[in-house]
Amino acid sequence: MPKKAKELSAVEVKRITKQGVHAVGGVAGLLLQVTSTAAHSWILRAKVGSKRRDMGLGGYPDVTLAGARDKAREMREKIQQGIDPVEERKAAREALKEDQRTRLIFDDAVVRYLTNKQHEFKNAKHFAQWGSTLKTYASPVVGNLPVSDINLNHIIQILEPIWLTKTETAKRLRGRIENVLSWATISGFRTGDNPARWKGYLDNVLPKPSKVTKVKHHPSLPAKHIYRFLSNLHKRDGAAAAALEFLILTATRSQDVRGATWSEVDLQECLWTIYEHRGKTGKEHRVPLTDGAIKFLKSLPRMAEDKYLFTAPRGGQLSDMSLSALVKRMHKADIEQGGDGYIDPKENRVAVPHGFRSTFRDWAAEDTNYPNIVVEMALAHSIGNKVEAAYRRGDLLEKRTWLMNDWIKYCNTEHKKGDVVFIREMNINNN
């Protein structure tokens, strides 16, 4: 029968300084190990199955003698029950590591998602809007919550306060949360269904956006009034007036016109190329320049140092407000002179620069026989039919040139008389 170790007191254990292992008694196999550096630690030496093992119980004096004996008794009880304490501890450590790895909080998930997707955003502004929307509305509710714990109740708590009052913002927010949680699922940080999904989830608890608020379109001018508008626009000088006319003639977006540079324009090929890094769609868009548009561009005063087609009075690019403010001034002036102004009869609001794209779209649909695909490409819209989009490799430039020629003729025709008014030479030196 093996010799039973003497049960040492706490004072006796404190006096042990000799390098090696020292039995302290109280529990069979409980040892105090002293290393060459005078470090003290507890060990339980026991047979586990067919293997003899030394199992660490912690350092001394952080773990007292009484604490070491309690731990040793617990481990011996597990061994008697057929449990390997070493393997159990190893499994617990791995489980903890896995738990820590997967407990990614929502705010950190947003950062990682945006970092991975940053090259897909159209511009820095869009990228910033994404993060800002989530920080404003989602973070206060789930920002510090692990993505694995986010459920339908959390999403409702985020969306419900703004669903009826800020419906468009709420729609975008829902989609952004869904994307972040989808990324988290694919990346292994959560499992199960996506609680931010609309179909089958949120559509059962929130009203359809289309039933909540009426879509507000950009106020536009009826096509029959475009000649009158351009006639009054011709009376105004300045870069904003020139930019607005070019916007109308090309049916392009304000941001594209204001950012247009001479390097994008090929007067010989009669082509204006809006490169992918500038356009809203993130794709290159070629705009055919008709004879009228070319004549218009050649009439613009141009200094050698000019970068933009339409330079602001203090240099650089025109602001978005410069074009909007011009339309408002023209509307006010027309009213003061006894005219009807420039009101969208459907919206009962003053037309805005972006609305002239709708004017062009309505004219093409109602007064021409051009196919829808040609008109949509002229507006740099995505093709709605995915099958057609997959096979449509060209941009129908020649057909769009015919379309834009007809548009300019229409814009410069006083319809009640049928006379064509040619675009005048412009002076934009003054505001």
HUGI-V938363 format. One record per residue. N is the residue number from 1. PSI is psi in whole degrees, 0 to 359 (* if undefined). D_CENTER is the distance of its C-alpha to the mean C-alpha in Angstrom with 1 decimal. Layout:
n->[N;N]
psi->[PSI;PSI]
d_center->[D_CENTER;D_CENTER]
//
This chain:
n->[1;2;3;4;5;6;7;8;9;10;11;12;13;14;15;16;17;18;19;20;21;22;23;24;25;26;27;28;29;30;31;32;33;34;35;36;37;38;39;40;41;42;43;44;45;46;47;48;49;50;51;52;53;54;55;56;57;58;59;60;61;62;63;64;65;66;67;68;69;70;71;72;73;74;75;76;77;78;79;80;81;82;83;84;85;86;87;88;89;90;91;92;93;94;95;96;97;98;99;100;101;102;103;104;105;106;107;108;109;110;111;112;113;114;115;116;117;118;119;120;121;122;123;124;125;126;127;128;129;130;131;132;133;134;135;136;137;138;139;140;141;142;143;144;145;146;147;148;149;150;151;152;153;154;155;156;157;158;159;160;161;162;163;164;165;166;167;168;169;170;171;172;173;174;175;176;177;178;179;180;181;182;183;184;185;186;187;188;189;190;191;192;193;194;195;196;197;198;199;200;201;202;203;204;205;206;207;208;209;210;211;212;213;214;215;216;217;218;219;220;221;222;223;224;225;226;227;228;229;230;231;232;233;234;235;236;237;238;239;240;241;242;243;244;245;246;247;248;249;250;251;252;253;254;255;256;257;258;259;260;261;262;263;264;265;266;267;268;269;270;271;272;273;274;275;276;277;278;279;280;281;282;283;284;285;286;287;288;289;290;291;292;293;294;295;296;297;298;299;300;301;302;303;304;305;306;307;308;309;310;311;312;313;314;315;316;317;318;319;320;321;322;323;324;325;326;327;328;329;330;331;332;333;334;335;336;337;338;339;340;341;342;343;344;345;346;347;348;349;350;351;352;353;354;355;356;357;358;359;360;361;362;363;364;365;366;367;368;369;370;371;372;373;374;375;376;377;378;379;380;381;382;383;384;385;386;387;388;389;390;391;392;393;394;395;396;397;398;399;400;401;402;403;404;405;406;407;408;409;410;411;412;413;414;415;416;417;418;419;420;421;422;423;424;425;426;427;428;429;430;431]
psi->[129;148;133;129;145;138;108;156;170;325;319;321;323;331;352;121;346;135;138;196;141;124;137;354;181;319;129;130;0;123;150;120;131;122;176;341;11;15;137;136;157;142;140;117;117;162;121;108;239;4;139;129;150;116;123;141;6;170;153;136;8;318;116;173;315;320;321;320;320;315;319;318;317;318;323;325;320;320;319;332;359;17;132;108;327;313;325;316;319;318;322;320;317;322;321;317;316;320;317;324;322;349;63;125;159;314;320;326;322;315;315;322;312;325;317;329;4;330;351;347;147;321;175;327;315;320;315;321;321;304;321;317;315;321;321;315;324;320;318;337;313;8;317;12;135;139;334;341;354;129;184;321;322;317;319;319;328;313;324;319;335;2;323;334;329;61;316;317;317;321;313;320;315;314;323;320;318;317;317;315;327;317;318;323;312;327;359;14;351;163;169;187;160;114;348;2;142;301;124;352;274;335;347;347;344;144;152;137;324;338;346;314;147;135;128;119;159;125;132;163;134;143;327;346;1;325;316;319;313;325;318;328;325;340;354;138;171;160;324;319;318;317;320;319;318;323;316;316;331;352;39;175;154;315;327;319;314;330;2;134;159;334;342;346;130;100;332;317;357;53;137;121;116;108;158;329;348;326;155;324;348;13;152;138;122;128;117;134;115;173;321;320;322;316;321;312;321;339;348;133;138;121;156;327;359;128;316;152;323;99;136;156;325;15;160;195;144;149;159;325;335;322;319;318;324;316;319;320;320;321;313;317;321;321;316;333;11;8;184;356;197;76;139;113;334;321;343;41;158;137;153;161;316;335;340;340;324;324;313;317;317;318;313;323;322;330;1;171;18;139;150;322;324;316;317;322;327;329;2;38;153;148;122;324;112;324;314;321;324;328;344;96;330;178;14;42;317;315;324;330;317;317;314;329;316;325;315;321;318;316;328;22;123;103;330;338;339;16;144;128;120;149;130;160;134;148;112;27;335;163;*]
d_center->[74.7;72.2;73.1;71.1;69.5;70.7;68.3;67.4;66.6;63.7;66.0;67.3;63.8;63.0;66.0;64.9;64.0;65.4;63.0;62.7;62.1;64.2;64.8;64.5;65.7;64.7;62.5;63.7;61.8;60.2;60.3;59.4;58.4;59.1;57.7;59.1;56.8;58.2;55.0;55.9;54.1;55.0;55.5;56.6;58.6;58.9;59.3;56.3;57.5;59.3;57.5;58.5;55.6;55.1;52.2;50.9;51.0;49.6;51.1;54.2;54.6;51.0;52.2;55.7;58.7;58.4;54.7;55.4;58.1;55.8;53.1;55.8;57.3;53.9;53.4;56.9;56.4;53.3;55.4;58.1;55.6;54.6;51.3;50.5;49.1;47.8;45.8;44.6;43.4;41.7;39.9;38.8;37.4;35.4;34.1;33.1;31.2;29.4;28.6;27.3;25.2;23.6;23.2;19.7;18.5;15.2;14.1;15.0;13.3;9.9;11.0;12.3;9.4;7.1;10.5;11.2;8.3;8.1;10.5;8.7;6.5;9.1;9.9;9.8;9.4;6.1;5.0;7.4;6.6;3.8;6.7;9.3;9.0;9.4;12.0;13.8;14.3;13.9;15.3;18.6;19.3;18.1;16.9;20.1;20.7;20.8;18.3;21.6;22.9;20.2;21.7;21.8;23.4;20.7;18.1;20.6;21.3;17.7;17.4;21.1;21.5;19.1;19.4;22.4;21.7;18.0;17.5;14.8;12.7;13.9;13.0;9.3;9.6;11.8;9.6;6.9;10.1;11.6;9.3;9.9;13.5;14.0;13.2;15.6;18.2;18.2;18.5;21.4;20.3;21.0;23.0;23.6;21.7;18.2;18.9;15.7;16.8;18.1;21.1;23.8;22.3;20.8;22.6;25.8;25.1;23.0;24.2;22.5;20.3;22.6;25.5;24.2;23.5;24.4;21.9;22.6;22.9;23.3;27.0;28.9;32.4;34.7;35.6;39.3;38.6;36.7;40.1;41.0;37.7;38.0;41.6;40.8;37.9;40.5;42.4;39.7;39.3;36.4;33.2;31.2;33.8;33.7;30.0;30.0;32.8;31.1;27.9;30.3;32.3;29.4;27.2;24.1;21.3;22.0;19.4;21.0;24.5;24.1;22.7;25.3;27.6;31.1;30.1;28.0;31.1;34.0;36.9;39.2;36.9;35.8;32.1;29.0;26.1;22.6;21.0;17.7;16.2;17.0;16.5;13.8;14.1;13.8;17.4;20.7;22.6;26.3;28.0;31.8;33.8;36.9;40.2;39.4;36.0;37.7;40.5;38.2;36.4;39.8;40.9;38.3;39.8;38.2;38.9;38.8;36.1;33.8;30.4;28.9;30.7;30.4;30.8;30.4;33.8;33.0;31.4;27.9;25.5;26.1;23.9;22.3;24.8;27.7;27.6;26.9;29.7;32.0;31.7;32.5;35.5;36.8;36.5;38.5;41.0;41.6;42.3;44.6;46.5;47.1;44.3;41.8;38.8;35.5;34.4;32.3;34.9;32.5;30.2;33.0;30.8;31.2;29.5;26.6;25.9;23.1;25.6;27.9;25.7;26.7;30.2;30.2;28.8;31.5;34.2;33.4;33.4;36.5;38.6;38.1;38.3;35.4;33.5;30.1;28.5;30.0;28.7;25.1;25.1;26.6;23.7;21.2;19.9;18.9;21.9;21.8;24.4;23.0;26.5;27.3;24.1;25.1;28.5;27.8;27.6;29.0;27.8;31.1;31.7;35.4;35.0;32.3;34.8;37.4;34.9;34.1;37.8;38.6;35.9;37.3;40.8;39.8;38.2;41.4;43.8;45.5;45.8;48.8;50.8;49.2;49.2;46.7;45.7;44.6;41.8;43.5;43.4;41.1;41.7;38.5;40.1;40.0;37.3]
//
